[in-house]
Amino acid sequence: MLVSATEMLKAAVAGKYAVGQFNINNLEWTKSILQTAQENNSPVILGVSEGAGKYMTGFKTVSAMVSAMTEDLGITVPVALHLDHGTYDGAYKCIDAGFSSIMFDGSHYPIDENIEKTRELVGVCHSKGISIEAEVGAIGGEEDGVVGGGEVADPDECKMIADLGIDFLAAGIGNIHGKYPENWQGLNFDVLAQIKEKIGDLPLVLHGGTGIPADMIKRAISLGVAKINVNTECQLYFQEATRKYIEEGKDLVGKGFDPRKLLAPGCEAIKTIVKEKMELFGSIGKA
């Protein structure tokens, strides 16, 4: 059964660890992440971008697949199904489709409009027991065509959004989606500390978790980050393992072309990186 992310993230703030949001793209991705969470007794958040939702033929398909899969695999750890970087319209679609958590990304709107739309969605989500994440200060890099320049959020704006009753807040602190460039300046911990001071125990979210050094991740967690999003790293691990399988000619041996065999190394690779991240975030054994 899917749950909202509110309780698991409150527990993470109190316990000084973070829960990973791992983005899903298909059945294999979902299965690998759920099995790893169960094997390691870790709560988990499955992230779905609007582009991935479209690719999987729609949010209703995704919701039905994830709900059925948690049941058929006998998953007992807390699982939240979360819309990642949702538009205003996308948020309503996911609420209707049975998602248990929503991110409304109003960071590209003027702050007044971001506040107005976020306030409205908080009311709708909470009336249905759904958790809601909001964003201030665009996250750098590109995700599904949404480009942000590694901006740093204004702590006062963070407070304004936090006061609307959201369940967790994504604040830009110089983090970037995708691969980090050579000249990346690192996370801005001064701003993170200022935001934390203003919003108290509200869980913070770190987007663009791929490629941030482990010591920075640990420091961010110590400053109230309770949810860390990982997507690119799973994709890279999957791609490398699949490439190796084909380059070694294993798809040409016996029934090596069967998609269940062809995709198996990539699925195992996803499990490897997800477990590594859960260890780093400190969520293992916390379900």
SULVEN-V603534 format. One record per helix or strand of 2 or more residues. SS is the DSSP state (2 for helix, 1 for strand). FROM is the first residue (numbers start at 0). TO is the last residue. If there is no record, write none. Layout:
# SULVEN-V603534
{{SS/FROM/TO} {SS/FROM/TO}}
This chain:
# SULVEN-V603534
{{2/5/14} {1/18/22} {2/26/38} {1/43/48} {2/49/54} {2/58/71} {1/78/85} {2/87/96} {1/100/103} {2/110/126} {1/130/135} {1/139/142} {1/145/147} {2/154/161} {1/167/170} {2/188/198} {1/202/205} {2/213/221} {1/224/229} {2/231/246} {2/249/251} {2/258/261} {2/263/280}}
